[in-house]
Amino acid sequence: MGLRAVDDVKESVRAAAGSLVRALRGISLRIMDLQQTPPADVAGCCRIVLPLLAGSIGLGSSVDVVRGVSADVICTGLKTAGSAQVLPVLPAVVPVLLEALSGMEDARLNYVEQHASAIGIDAERLAAARLAAARASSLTEALDAASRALTADAFGELAPGLAALIRRGVGLSTKAGTARLIRSLATRLGQDLKPAAPALLKALLAAVTSESSMQVKRAYAGAAATLMVRCVGDKRKDKFVTDAVASYGAVAISISPWHRGDAAPAAAAMSVDESSGSAEEASRQSGGLLLRELLKDSNDTFNKYASQILPVAFLACHDESSSVSGVWSMVWSEGSPSEPAALRMFAPELAGMIAGCMASSSWDRKKAAAKALLAVADVAGEQLSPYSPALAQLLLTEVSGGRLWEGKELLLQALGGLGANCTATLAQQPGTAVLLKGLLAAAGRQKSSYRAAALASLQKVLEALQRLGGLADGQAVWAVVSPTLLAALQRQLEAASKQPDKPASAVENGTGATARQGDNANEEVKPLPLSETCSCLSSACKLLPVELHGDAVSAAVPVLTGLMAAPGLPWASWLAVVTLASTVLDTAGNGPLVVACIPLAAGLVHVLQHSTISQLRLKCLEALVKLLKAVEDAHATNEFQTANGQAGQLGSVNKGSTGPGGLSSLVSSCLAEIQAQDPASAHKALATEAGQILARCLQQGV
């Protein structure tokens, strides 16, 4: 009656009711104090007062004063009465106290939380602050006292109420407080909670996925992990880990390791059931949260299941969603003591999961698998090598056909990384030619970034083949790549010649030259990117056997000379061409093939005369010195006669195009100008050296 009258319309009634409530409060607290009252009387008072104040006329009231008095009496009574005295009423009182954690918060906090982003407040920091305030409240102190008093039998009565709060509870503090209470009881009572644990665990696992607040997700995940470690049997633990791992949706394909003499892996026949591979983001994240809390709660239990968890964790680290990858990254980094060692250990499992994601219809899954494969190949190439043929077949199928979706370049990067780190195996199966043709086919697509990624991967594979030494078939490699790449350079030269007054950035951004007609037959096929094409051709030249050097030099020199003489090329494009010309000079050596390289001098001079970029000028001068030295050495060893018996003369080459003085006059005047006007000392030194060599060549009648 006193509680009802506190909010009466008459002031006199309210004053009298206030006095009554204060008197009853003092009496109740003295009776519920075990130090002042016999235990039997304390228990009797608790059975009457605590449920009454926890009901609709106490904490359930809409009057702030009533709720405050009720909370004060309940909290103080739970702390002063003995555990045995309050135990019978705890199953009824504890759920009400948990609801009061949110019910007694300022309602304006909910509004602020819902509009946090609009008013410039970090929602996660706000939620953390609210939970910190709730943990410091008297309600939480009372719940801690109740937790210490509860027994396994009483928890059996309380468990349905806690499960209902997990499923239908309202308010951040209520949900987090429920999880905290369960975790505390599971830690203290352990296996005594085994009968009630499965129902609570089921509710917690569902809530981790469905809850929107990250703070509450972590709290529920922590409670579930503690229940799993301390309160359930081995079969339930196995199911917990299996379900958490499966929540990410990774599907593994069984791949047998390939050995020399085995048949090609039937990658095209592989398929994946997408029913478990299209998990929502919340589900993918929930597994990582549960396993991270498991790792924090019991490292020994986590290590028992590490071989099942860590491969999926590494794959999930590369998920496109930052919220998912962030959680799983913590599982991987904290669960694996050494990343390189873990990657080497789990390479077979990762190969199967990567293959499964590649066979998925989800583009995000394919991108995550590509990033994971690239990382594994870089660190554990030797362990991944037996599985590389099957993975390469899957990648080749993906990159050379199908729709060009956003991020598909990652598949090309993965194929390049696989080819660079498992080169010896892939050279046998599916074969170097198949791998190179697949990359060249990808370079023929219409998307600029896709073509550039294909050529970058091609260069990585060509560089890896150089490391194989005599095991690489340079002649076969040249036969595959040179027609496409040389034709691309020729197309670049034609395009530059047609547009002499335009900057050649449009030429640089072109597409596949000799590959198929892009993705739309009605669109004009543009040349391959110039810089990447030159880099690939340079790597291919280094693989050539000696008997093919002449073919390479004769095919490359005319187009390189023309590109260096083309007006308006960007300096980066010129630098790529000059670098390739230097490689061609290395290929020609100091023998008779150097005669065919003499026209390069005209192109190098043109670049020097039309560019002020220091890096480019230095490269041109180095190439010019290399050319003149090769000419001088070839003449000194009597190897300067061409195959037709004609002597190559610096003073007679290209006379018609360079003026009366011939090529030697053009080179000499350019070098003299550099020595006189170039401010860079390195440039002057190279120009002086080149001029001295040229003078000696002319004196010898070269």
Secondary structure, 3 states (H helix, E strand, C coil): CHHHHCCCCCHHHHHHHHHHHHHHHHHHHHHCCCCCCCHHHHHHHHHHHHHHHHCCCCCCCCCHHHHHHHHHHHHHHHHHCCHHHHHHHHHHHHHHHHHHHHHCCCCHHHHHHHCCCCCCCCHHHHHHHHHHHHHCCHHHHHHHHHHHHCCHHHHHHHHHHHHHHHHHCCCHHHHHHHHHHHHHHHHHHHHHHCCCHHHHHHHHHHHHHHCCCHHHHHHHHHHHHHHHHHHCCHHHHHHHHHHHHHCCCCCCCCCCCCCCCCCCCCHHHCCCCCCCCCCCHHHHHHHHHHHHHHHHHCHHHHHHCHHHHHHHHHHHCCCCCHHHHHHHHHHHHHHCCCHHHHHHHCHHHHHHHHHHHHCCCCHHHHHHHHHHHHHHHHHCHHHHHHHHHHHHHHHHHHHCCCCCCCCCHHHHHHHHHHHHHCHHHHHHHHHHHHHHHHHHHHHCCCCHHHHHHHHHHHHHHHHHHHHHHHHCCHHHHHHHHHHHHHHHHHHHHHHHHHCCCCCCHHHHCCCCCCCCCCCCCCCCCCCCCHHHHHHHHHHHHCCCCHHHHHHHHHHHHHHHHHHHHCCCCCHHHHHHHHHHHHHHHHHHCCCCCHHHHCCHHHHHHHHHHHCCCHHHHHHHHHHHHHHHHHHHHHHHCCCCECCCCCECCCCCCCHHHHCCCHHHHHHHHHHHHHHHHCCCHHHHHHHHHHHHHHHHHHHCCC
